[in-house]
Every structure is written in C-alpha cells, then in structure tokens.
Amino acid sequence: MPTASEKNMTLLRTAYQAVEGGDLDAAERMLTEGFIANVPGSPAPLVGRDVWRLGTQAMKDAFPDLKINVRDMFGVGDKVTVLLHFEGTHRGAFQQIEATGRQVGFGSIEVYRFEGDKIAEEWVAPDLISLMRQISPTADH
C-alpha cells in the first residue's frame, strides 16, 4: 500500500500533467478551496484557487507548449519538495514583454503541503531572473 508521501507525489505529477496538457480545470480540482500560494514578491500569501488559476493561465498563455520536467521529488509527512525545469516557446505576452518566439528554459524549487487528497499550499521559487533575461528585448538571440 502506498504511503501518504507516495500518494501526494503521484497527485502532484498528475497535476503537472494536467497543466502541461492545458486541462487547468482538472488541475484546479486537485486544490483545496482555501488553497494558499506563497510567491516571491508578494508581501502576504495569496489565497484561493482563482489566484492559482490566474498565474497558471498567464504562464500557459505566454508559453502554450510549456513542459514541466521533474528533476527530483521527495516527500516527508504532508509536504512534497520538487526541483523542476520548465521549457517552452514564448508565444504570448509575459510580464509586459511581447512574444519573442524564443525557446526558454528555467528552474524552480517548489514545496507543496497536502490536506487529505488535495494540494493545500505551495511555496514556489521560480528563477524568473533567468526567464526574463531570455525573453528580454536585449537578450542575445
């Protein structure tokens, strides 16, 4: 029988697959109603599935072919930590930078907390500096 950590890691992989495939509704159903997002630059946690949906939709709009590659994943108790690498093509505006058509790749370190069979909270640390350098109008491409 799988441990709670194994179940949580399977749920997270399923959520990543749903996001990659563009099924944000399915991924959103894997979140608790009071989902909490802890994101860089925000003075306080952001609460609600709609916050997650807005951020994820912005990434999918800007990088419609977004691939989420799990480099490492481990779980302890009600938490799972993931080292990710994102790849995609900049085909839509992102943070006021119009589409460049460039291939991008950047990493993220993420921690998730689970309640029952749902994702309740996330702490994400994407390497946005690297991403912004790659899509900047002054980038060497």
N, C-alpha and C positions, 0 to 999 in steps of 0.2 A: 504494500500500500504506500502511495507517495506521501512524503512529508508535507507539512504546510508550506515550507520553503519551496519545495519542488512544484507544488500546485501554483504558488504565486509566480514562480518563474515561467511556468507554462502559460499562465494567464497573460503575463507581460509580453511574451513572444507573440501570442495571439493578437494582442492589442497592436503591437508593432506591425504585424502582417495586415491587419485591417486598415491602419493608417496608410501603409505603403500602397495598398490596393484601392485607396480612396473611399473606403467604407467608414466614414467618420461616425455615422450613426451607430454602427456595431461597436466601435471603439468607445464611444461615449457611454454606451450601456454598461461598460466594464468599470465605470467610475461610480463612486458613491454620490448621492445627491449633494452632499456638502463638500465635494472634492476641494482640496486645498493645493494651490500651486505656489511654490516658493521659487521665485525667479530673480536673477540678478537685476539690480537696478530698481527693484520695487521696494519701497520702504516698509511695506507690510505684505503678508501673504495675500494672495488673490483667492477668492472663494467662489466656487460654483462650476458646474460642468460647462456653462456658457463661456467662461474665461478660457478654459482649455480648448473649447471648440474654436474660438476666435483666433487664438495663437496657432493652432494646428492648421486651420483653414488658410491663414496667411502664409504659412510655410508651403502648403500644397499649391496655393495659387502662384507663388513665386517659383516653386520648384516642383512642377507637376509629376516629374518622373522620380521623385525623391526615393532613395533607397536607404534603408536603415540596417546597418550591419552591426550585429552584436559582436564585439571583440572579446568581452568577458562578462560574466554574470555570476553573482553569488548571493545567497540569501541566508539570513540569520533571523530567527524569530519572525516578526511581522514585517521585516524590511528586506528589500532586494536592491542591490547596487549593480549598476550596469555601466560598462565602458562601451560607448557607441561611436560609430563613424558614419556620418551622413554623406551621401553623394547625390548630385542632381544637376540639372541644367537650369540656369537662371532664365526662365521664360516669362516671368511676370515681375511687377514692381515689388521690391522688398525694402522696407525702411527708407522710402523716398528715392530709391535707386531703381531707375527703369531697367527693364530686361536687357541683358547683355548677350544672351545666348551662350555664355561661358559655362563650362563644366566646373563644378565646385566640389570640394570635399572638406569636411571639418569634423572635429571630435566633440564629444560631450560626455560628462560624467554625471550620472543621474542616480538618485536614490528614491525608492518608492516605499510607501507604507501601505499595508493592506488591512482591510477590515472585512473579515469573512471572505467571500469570494469576489471582492471588488477592490479596486485601487482607490485609496482614500486620500493620499497626499503624495506630492512629488517635490523633490529638490533637484533643480536642473542647473547645470553649469556648462552651457554650450560655448564653444570657442568662437564667439561672434566676431572677435577681432580678426581672426583668420578669415572667416567668411566675408566680412566687409572688405578686407584687403583684396580678395579675389574678385569681387564684383564692382569695386571702386572704378570710376571712370579713369583714374590714373594708374590702374593696375597694368603690369607688363603682360600683355597678351597679344 
